[in-house]
Each structure stands twice: as structure tokens, then as C-alpha cells.
Amino acid sequence: MEEKTISYNPEPLTTDLVRKRIRASRISSGVSQAALAKMLHVSRPKISRIESGECNLDFDDFLDISHALGISPGILVSETSNLTTTMKNITEILNALSFLIFLLKDSF
């Protein structure tokens, strides 16, 4: 029986929406392009080119960026995702948890 070779040439993930969400996630996380580049072991200009659409975003880079920013890849590609609302909700939850920990720290 002959083995079949499957070739896979994925479409680049760099769409306007994904680029905008990557940039918004980076900025809302307080991460500079230089800091993100350092986390990913790439150059700062590469991050700039990805965000501006001058460079295609392959799947591995996409996953690395979402992981480095602590953002679900699904949020970055979902057509119905509202990243600003999601980030605001996460910030509110973290603030509430911090306050709760502050209140409870003397109880233990």
C-alpha cells in the first residue's frame, strides 16, 4: 500500500482584525514591542511588521504571541470577540481578587 503525502499550506493568519487584536492586547497588557520581541526571541522590527501587516504571521508565531500576552488564541481570531470588553472584565476580576486577598490575608 502506497503512503500518501499530505501537503499543507495554511493561509497567513495576518488579517486586519488579528493584527489589531494582537496590538491591542500588547498595549493593554502594558507590554512594549521590544519586551514582546524579547519574550519571543525575535527582533522588535519583526513585531512591528507583524502588527502592521508587513510580515505574515505563521501559526507558531501566532500561538507564541498569544501565549506571551496571556490571551487565548480564540479571542484573537473570533469574529464576535470584543477584546476591549474582555480585557476590561479580566482587569475587574483581577482587581476584585487582589482586594479579596488583601482582606483575607490577616485571617490566615
C-alpha positions in Angstrom: 0.0 0.0 0.0 1.3 3.4 -1.0 1.8 6.1 1.6 0.1 9.4 0.8 1.8 12.7 1.3 -0.4 15.5 2.5 0.9 19.0 1.9 -0.5 21.8 4.0 0.0 25.4 3.1 -2.0 27.4 5.6 -3.3 30.8 4.8 -1.4 33.5 6.8 -3.3 34.5 9.9 -2.4 38.1 9.5 -5.7 39.8 8.9 -6.5 43.3 10.0 -8.6 42.0 12.9 -6.0 39.7 14.2 -3.2 42.3 13.9 -5.4 44.9 15.7 -6.2 42.5 18.5 -2.5 41.5 18.9 -1.6 45.2 19.1 -4.5 46.0 21.5 -3.6 43.0 23.7 0.0 44.0 23.8 -0.8 47.6 24.7 -3.5 46.8 27.3 -1.1 44.4 28.9 1.5 47.2 29.2 4.0 45.3 27.0 6.2 47.2 24.6 7.1 45.8 21.2 10.7 45.5 22.5 9.6 43.5 25.5 7.3 41.2 23.5 10.2 40.7 21.0 12.5 39.7 23.9 9.9 37.2 25.2 9.7 35.6 21.8 13.4 35.8 20.9 12.7 37.8 17.8 13.6 41.4 16.7 11.4 44.3 17.7 11.0 45.2 14.0 9.5 41.8 13.4 6.8 42.6 16.0 6.2 45.9 14.3 5.9 44.2 10.9 3.5 41.6 12.2 1.3 44.3 13.8 1.4 46.5 10.7 0.8 43.6 8.3 4.1 43.9 6.5 5.0 40.4 7.7 2.9 37.3 7.5 2.1 35.7 10.8 2.6 32.0 10.8 0.7 29.7 13.2 3.6 29.1 15.5 4.3 32.8 15.9 0.6 33.4 16.4 0.5 30.9 19.3 3.7 32.2 20.8 2.4 35.8 20.8 -1.0 34.8 22.3 0.8 32.8 25.0 3.3 35.6 25.7 0.5 38.1 26.1 -1.7 35.7 28.1 -4.5 35.9 25.6 -6.5 32.9 24.3 -5.8 32.4 20.6 -9.6 32.1 20.2 -10.1 35.6 21.4 -7.6 36.9 18.8 -9.4 35.1 15.9 -13.0 35.1 16.9 -15.2 37.3 14.8 -17.5 38.1 17.7 -14.9 38.7 20.3 -14.8 42.1 21.9 -11.2 42.3 23.1 -11.7 45.6 24.9 -14.6 44.3 27.0 -12.8 41.0 27.6 -9.6 42.8 28.9 -11.8 45.2 31.0 -13.6 42.2 32.6 -10.3 40.4 33.3 -8.9 43.6 34.9 -12.0 44.0 37.0 -11.8 40.3 38.2 -8.1 40.7 39.0 -8.7 43.8 41.0 -11.5 42.1 42.9 -9.3 39.1 43.7 -6.5 41.4 44.8 -8.8 43.2 47.1 -10.2 39.9 48.5 -6.7 38.6 49.1 -5.9 41.8 50.9 -8.9 41.4 53.2 -8.3 37.8 53.8 -4.5 37.9 54.4 -4.8 38.6 58.1 -7.3 35.7 58.5 -4.8 33.0 57.9 
